[in-house]
Amino acid sequence: MTTVLGIETSCDETAAAVVRRAGPGAPGEILSNVVYSQIDDHAAYGGVVPEIAARAHVEALDSIIARALAEAGTTFGDIDAVAVTAGPGLIGGLMVGVMTAKAICAAKSLPLVAVNHLEGHALTPRLTDGIGFPYLLLLVSGGHTQIVLVRGLGDYARWGTTIDDALGEAFDKTAKLLALPYPGGPAVEREAAKGDPKRFALPRPMKGEDRLDFSFSGLKTAVRREATALAPLTDRDVADLCASFQAAVTDTLADRVERALARYRAEVADGPADFVVAGGVAANAAIRAMLAETCERHGFTLHAPPLNLCSDNAVMIAWAGLEHFDGGETSGLDFAPRSRWPLDADAEALIGGGKRGAKA
């Protein structure tokens, strides 16, 4: 029986969780999942302010960890290892989580497992759905948009990434442009449900190209151009712009994913296969529906985490740490947090913007 405490502070959620597994290959069990959201702290700025986020983590983290242990019915004496997000992310927040985890490990003589935040997203369906390797991953969040072949634990090949904005960032910036509340993704989705997706002929960046990369800055600029021409915007204008933006995003993702599925068939395996979507944007219902239809048409099983495990959380960190710990891997207490930490260390950084999406 392995029990791991997970800590997540890479952006604007302060989170802790406890996960347990009877042994390698056995199903995992979520004993607790506590998340403190800083949305109210950042709403006035229309986005995350790193300094405010770091200070909020300092103030909240101790009590969040205590709640996670209490809800799990555990104490530090029941914990076998502490897993913590060590990158990529906002360096101030990462430092808070990593230093807290190190202090716990030093005081309680526990091993530390430094976890890549992206790997946490990538491995979540192994906890929730029990899937095996290999599988294909679409990671769509505020800081990352990637297509990754997950070959095994710690073995990843990045097939595509954004060359500028991440998709979640594009949603947030579109929402801010249209004076919608933060966070932008859910706000745009709500407005899109009321609008006409065909009113504005917005571009589908990269659609039709053989490479599996993404680009969203041009789409964002097109929305700005249409909004500027119509100003002042009516409620109908805003709804139609959101619907047209979401339709362009969905069409672009469909094209990228179809090509990725074909490449998987050609290079990895034929027959039944698994496709995973993870990250905060994976909560978007229109994107989920498109992916479900696309995967069914191509003979893939779609795995999408529960909505509470799509956005940043410590369950995924605890689980990734548990998998590495059960595999005999731990980290030294000298492990330093990394604002950049690519899943695929061999992937070439793309030139031209979207540096975080390209490198991490």
Secondary structure as a PSIPRED ss2 file (coil, helix, strand):
# PSIPRED VFORMAT (PSIPRED V4.0)

   1 M C   1.000  0.000  0.000
   2 T E   0.000  0.000  1.000
   3 T E   0.000  0.000  1.000
   4 V E   0.000  0.000  1.000
   5 L E   0.000  0.000  1.000
   6 G E   0.000  0.000  1.000
   7 I E   0.000  0.000  1.000
   8 E E   0.000  0.000  1.000
   9 T C   1.000  0.000  0.000
  10 S C   1.000  0.000  0.000
  11 C C   1.000  0.000  0.000
  12 D C   1.000  0.000  0.000
  13 E E   0.000  0.000  1.000
  14 T E   0.000  0.000  1.000
  15 A E   0.000  0.000  1.000
  16 A E   0.000  0.000  1.000
  17 A E   0.000  0.000  1.000
  18 V E   0.000  0.000  1.000
  19 V E   0.000  0.000  1.000
  20 R E   0.000  0.000  1.000
  21 R E   0.000  0.000  1.000
  22 A C   1.000  0.000  0.000
  23 G C   1.000  0.000  0.000
  24 P C   1.000  0.000  0.000
  25 G C   1.000  0.000  0.000
  26 A C   1.000  0.000  0.000
  27 P C   1.000  0.000  0.000
  28 G E   0.000  0.000  1.000
  29 E E   0.000  0.000  1.000
  30 I E   0.000  0.000  1.000
  31 L E   0.000  0.000  1.000
  32 S E   0.000  0.000  1.000
  33 N E   0.000  0.000  1.000
  34 V E   0.000  0.000  1.000
  35 V E   0.000  0.000  1.000
  36 Y E   0.000  0.000  1.000
  37 S E   0.000  0.000  1.000
  38 Q C   1.000  0.000  0.000
  39 I H   0.000  1.000  0.000
  40 D H   0.000  1.000  0.000
  41 D H   0.000  1.000  0.000
  42 H H   0.000  1.000  0.000
  43 A H   0.000  1.000  0.000
  44 A H   0.000  1.000  0.000
  45 Y H   0.000  1.000  0.000
  46 G C   1.000  0.000  0.000
  47 G C   1.000  0.000  0.000
  48 V C   1.000  0.000  0.000
  49 V C   1.000  0.000  0.000
  50 P H   0.000  1.000  0.000
  51 E H   0.000  1.000  0.000
  52 I H   0.000  1.000  0.000
  53 A H   0.000  1.000  0.000
  54 A H   0.000  1.000  0.000
  55 R H   0.000  1.000  0.000
  56 A H   0.000  1.000  0.000
  57 H H   0.000  1.000  0.000
  58 V H   0.000  1.000  0.000
  59 E H   0.000  1.000  0.000
  60 A H   0.000  1.000  0.000
  61 L H   0.000  1.000  0.000
  62 D H   0.000  1.000  0.000
  63 S H   0.000  1.000  0.000
  64 I H   0.000  1.000  0.000
  65 I H   0.000  1.000  0.000
  66 A H   0.000  1.000  0.000
  67 R H   0.000  1.000  0.000
  68 A H   0.000  1.000  0.000
  69 L H   0.000  1.000  0.000
  70 A H   0.000  1.000  0.000
  71 E H   0.000  1.000  0.000
  72 A H   0.000  1.000  0.000
  73 G C   1.000  0.000  0.000
  74 T C   1.000  0.000  0.000
  75 T C   1.000  0.000  0.000
  76 F H   0.000  1.000  0.000
  77 G H   0.000  1.000  0.000
  78 D H   0.000  1.000  0.000
  79 I C   1.000  0.000  0.000
  80 D C   1.000  0.000  0.000
  81 A E   0.000  0.000  1.000
  82 V E   0.000  0.000  1.000
  83 A E   0.000  0.000  1.000
  84 V E   0.000  0.000  1.000
  85 T E   0.000  0.000  1.000
  86 A E   0.000  0.000  1.000
  87 G E   0.000  0.000  1.000
  88 P C   1.000  0.000  0.000
  89 G C   1.000  0.000  0.000
  90 L C   1.000  0.000  0.000
  91 I H   0.000  1.000  0.000
  92 G H   0.000  1.000  0.000
  93 G H   0.000  1.000  0.000
  94 L H   0.000  1.000  0.000
  95 M H   0.000  1.000  0.000
  96 V H   0.000  1.000  0.000
  97 G H   0.000  1.000  0.000
  98 V H   0.000  1.000  0.000
  99 M H   0.000  1.000  0.000
 100 T H   0.000  1.000  0.000
 101 A H   0.000  1.000  0.000
 102 K H   0.000  1.000  0.000
 103 A H   0.000  1.000  0.000
 104 I H   0.000  1.000  0.000
 105 C H   0.000  1.000  0.000
 106 A H   0.000  1.000  0.000
 107 A H   0.000  1.000  0.000
 108 K H   0.000  1.000  0.000
 109 S C   1.000  0.000  0.000
 110 L C   1.000  0.000  0.000
 111 P C   1.000  0.000  0.000
 112 L E   0.000  0.000  1.000
 113 V E   0.000  0.000  1.000
 114 A E   0.000  0.000  1.000
 115 V E   0.000  0.000  1.000
 116 N E   0.000  0.000  1.000
 117 H H   0.000  1.000  0.000
 118 L H   0.000  1.000  0.000
 119 E H   0.000  1.000  0.000
 120 G H   0.000  1.000  0.000
 121 H H   0.000  1.000  0.000
 122 A H   0.000  1.000  0.000
 123 L H   0.000  1.000  0.000
 124 T H   0.000  1.000  0.000
 125 P H   0.000  1.000  0.000
 126 R H   0.000  1.000  0.000
 127 L H   0.000  1.000  0.000
 128 T H   0.000  1.000  0.000
 129 D C   1.000  0.000  0.000
 130 G C   1.000  0.000  0.000
 131 I C   1.000  0.000  0.000
 132 G C   1.000  0.000  0.000
 133 F C   1.000  0.000  0.000
 134 P C   1.000  0.000  0.000
 135 Y E   0.000  0.000  1.000
 136 L E   0.000  0.000  1.000
 137 L E   0.000  0.000  1.000
 138 L E   0.000  0.000  1.000
 139 L E   0.000  0.000  1.000
 140 V E   0.000  0.000  1.000
 141 S C   1.000  0.000  0.000
 142 G C   1.000  0.000  0.000
 143 G C   1.000  0.000  0.000
 144 H C   1.000  0.000  0.000
 145 T E   0.000  0.000  1.000
 146 Q E   0.000  0.000  1.000
 147 I E   0.000  0.000  1.000
 148 V E   0.000  0.000  1.000
 149 L E   0.000  0.000  1.000
 150 V E   0.000  0.000  1.000
 151 R E   0.000  0.000  1.000
 152 G E   0.000  0.000  1.000
 153 L C   1.000  0.000  0.000
 154 G C   1.000  0.000  0.000
 155 D E   0.000  0.000  1.000
 156 Y E   0.000  0.000  1.000
 157 A E   0.000  0.000  1.000
 158 R E   0.000  0.000  1.000
 159 W E   0.000  0.000  1.000
 160 G E   0.000  0.000  1.000
 161 T E   0.000  0.000  1.000
 162 T E   0.000  0.000  1.000
 163 I C   1.000  0.000  0.000
 164 D C   1.000  0.000  0.000
 165 D C   1.000  0.000  0.000
 166 A C   1.000  0.000  0.000
 167 L H   0.000  1.000  0.000
 168 G H   0.000  1.000  0.000
 169 E H   0.000  1.000  0.000
 170 A H   0.000  1.000  0.000
 171 F H   0.000  1.000  0.000
 172 D H   0.000  1.000  0.000
 173 K H   0.000  1.000  0.000
 174 T H   0.000  1.000  0.000
 175 A H   0.000  1.000  0.000
 176 K H   0.000  1.000  0.000
 177 L H   0.000  1.000  0.000
 178 L C   1.000  0.000  0.000
 179 A C   1.000  0.000  0.000
 180 L C   1.000  0.000  0.000
 181 P C   1.000  0.000  0.000
 182 Y C   1.000  0.000  0.000
 183 P C   1.000  0.000  0.000
 184 G H   0.000  1.000  0.000
 185 G H   0.000  1.000  0.000
 186 P H   0.000  1.000  0.000
 187 A H   0.000  1.000  0.000
 188 V H   0.000  1.000  0.000
 189 E H   0.000  1.000  0.000
 190 R H   0.000  1.000  0.000
 191 E H   0.000  1.000  0.000
 192 A H   0.000  1.000  0.000
 193 A C   1.000  0.000  0.000
 194 K C   1.000  0.000  0.000
 195 G C   1.000  0.000  0.000
 196 D C   1.000  0.000  0.000
 197 P C   1.000  0.000  0.000
 198 K C   1.000  0.000  0.000
 199 R C   1.000  0.000  0.000
 200 F C   1.000  0.000  0.000
 201 A C   1.000  0.000  0.000
 202 L C   1.000  0.000  0.000
 203 P C   1.000  0.000  0.000
 204 R C   1.000  0.000  0.000
 205 P C   1.000  0.000  0.000
 206 M C   1.000  0.000  0.000
 207 K C   1.000  0.000  0.000
 208 G C   1.000  0.000  0.000
 209 E C   1.000  0.000  0.000
 210 D C   1.000  0.000  0.000
 211 R C   1.000  0.000  0.000
 212 L C   1.000  0.000  0.000
 213 D C   1.000  0.000  0.000
 214 F E   0.000  0.000  1.000
 215 S C   1.000  0.000  0.000
 216 F C   1.000  0.000  0.000
 217 S H   0.000  1.000  0.000
 218 G H   0.000  1.000  0.000
 219 L H   0.000  1.000  0.000
 220 K H   0.000  1.000  0.000
 221 T H   0.000  1.000  0.000
 222 A H   0.000  1.000  0.000
 223 V H   0.000  1.000  0.000
 224 R H   0.000  1.000  0.000
 225 R H   0.000  1.000  0.000
 226 E H   0.000  1.000  0.000
 227 A H   0.000  1.000  0.000
 228 T H   0.000  1.000  0.000
 229 A H   0.000  1.000  0.000
 230 L H   0.000  1.000  0.000
 231 A C   1.000  0.000  0.000
 232 P C   1.000  0.000  0.000
 233 L C   1.000  0.000  0.000
 234 T C   1.000  0.000  0.000
 235 D H   0.000  1.000  0.000
 236 R H   0.000  1.000  0.000
 237 D H   0.000  1.000  0.000
 238 V H   0.000  1.000  0.000
 239 A H   0.000  1.000  0.000
 240 D H   0.000  1.000  0.000
 241 L H   0.000  1.000  0.000
 242 C H   0.000  1.000  0.000
 243 A H   0.000  1.000  0.000
 244 S H   0.000  1.000  0.000
 245 F H   0.000  1.000  0.000
 246 Q H   0.000  1.000  0.000
 247 A H   0.000  1.000  0.000
 248 A H   0.000  1.000  0.000
 249 V H   0.000  1.000  0.000
 250 T H   0.000  1.000  0.000
 251 D H   0.000  1.000  0.000
 252 T H   0.000  1.000  0.000
 253 L H   0.000  1.000  0.000
 254 A H   0.000  1.000  0.000
 255 D H   0.000  1.000  0.000
 256 R H   0.000  1.000  0.000
 257 V H   0.000  1.000  0.000
 258 E H   0.000  1.000  0.000
 259 R H   0.000  1.000  0.000
 260 A H   0.000  1.000  0.000
 261 L H   0.000  1.000  0.000
 262 A H   0.000  1.000  0.000
 263 R H   0.000  1.000  0.000
 264 Y H   0.000  1.000  0.000
 265 R H   0.000  1.000  0.000
 266 A H   0.000  1.000  0.000
 267 E H   0.000  1.000  0.000
 268 V C   1.000  0.000  0.000
 269 A C   1.000  0.000  0.000
 270 D C   1.000  0.000  0.000
 271 G C   1.000  0.000  0.000
 272 P C   1.000  0.000  0.000
 273 A E   0.000  0.000  1.000
 274 D E   0.000  0.000  1.000
 275 F E   0.000  0.000  1.000
 276 V E   0.000  0.000  1.000
 277 V E   0.000  0.000  1.000
 278 A E   0.000  0.000  1.000
 279 G C   1.000  0.000  0.000
 280 G H   0.000  1.000  0.000
 281 V H   0.000  1.000  0.000
 282 A H   0.000  1.000  0.000
 283 A H   0.000  1.000  0.000
 284 N C   1.000  0.000  0.000
 285 A H   0.000  1.000  0.000
 286 A H   0.000  1.000  0.000
 287 I H   0.000  1.000  0.000
 288 R H   0.000  1.000  0.000
 289 A H   0.000  1.000  0.000
 290 M H   0.000  1.000  0.000
 291 L H   0.000  1.000  0.000
 292 A H   0.000  1.000  0.000
 293 E H   0.000  1.000  0.000
 294 T H   0.000  1.000  0.000
 295 C H   0.000  1.000  0.000
 296 E H   0.000  1.000  0.000
 297 R H   0.000  1.000  0.000
 298 H C   1.000  0.000  0.000
 299 G C   1.000  0.000  0.000
 300 F E   0.000  0.000  1.000
 301 T E   0.000  0.000  1.000
 302 L E   0.000  0.000  1.000
 303 H E   0.000  0.000  1.000
 304 A C   1.000  0.000  0.000
 305 P C   1.000  0.000  0.000
 306 P C   1.000  0.000  0.000
 307 L H   0.000  1.000  0.000
 308 N H   0.000  1.000  0.000
 309 L H   0.000  1.000  0.000
 310 C C   1.000  0.000  0.000
 311 S C   1.000  0.000  0.000
 312 D C   1.000  0.000  0.000
 313 N C   1.000  0.000  0.000
 314 A C   1.000  0.000  0.000
 315 V H   0.000  1.000  0.000
 316 M H   0.000  1.000  0.000
 317 I H   0.000  1.000  0.000
 318 A H   0.000  1.000  0.000
 319 W H   0.000  1.000  0.000
 320 A H   0.000  1.000  0.000
 321 G H   0.000  1.000  0.000
 322 L H   0.000  1.000  0.000
 323 E H   0.000  1.000  0.000
 324 H H   0.000  1.000  0.000
 325 F H   0.000  1.000  0.000
 326 D H   0.000  1.000  0.000
 327 G C   1.000  0.000  0.000
 328 G C   1.000  0.000  0.000
 329 E C   1.000  0.000  0.000
 330 T C   1.000  0.000  0.000
 331 S E   0.000  0.000  1.000
 332 G C   1.000  0.000  0.000
 333 L C   1.000  0.000  0.000
 334 D C   1.000  0.000  0.000
 335 F C   1.000  0.000  0.000
 336 A C   1.000  0.000  0.000
 337 P C   1.000  0.000  0.000
 338 R C   1.000  0.000  0.000
 339 S C   1.000  0.000  0.000
 340 R C   1.000  0.000  0.000
 341 W C   1.000  0.000  0.000
 342 P C   1.000  0.000  0.000
 343 L C   1.000  0.000  0.000
 344 D C   1.000  0.000  0.000
 345 A C   1.000  0.000  0.000
 346 D C   1.000  0.000  0.000
 347 A C   1.000  0.000  0.000
 348 E C   1.000  0.000  0.000
 349 A C   1.000  0.000  0.000
 350 L C   1.000  0.000  0.000
 351 I C   1.000  0.000  0.000
 352 G C   1.000  0.000  0.000
 353 G C   1.000  0.000  0.000
 354 G C   1.000  0.000  0.000
 355 K H   0.000  1.000  0.000
 356 R H   0.000  1.000  0.000
 357 G H   0.000  1.000  0.000
 358 A H   0.000  1.000  0.000
 359 K H   0.000  1.000  0.000
 360 A C   1.000  0.000  0.000
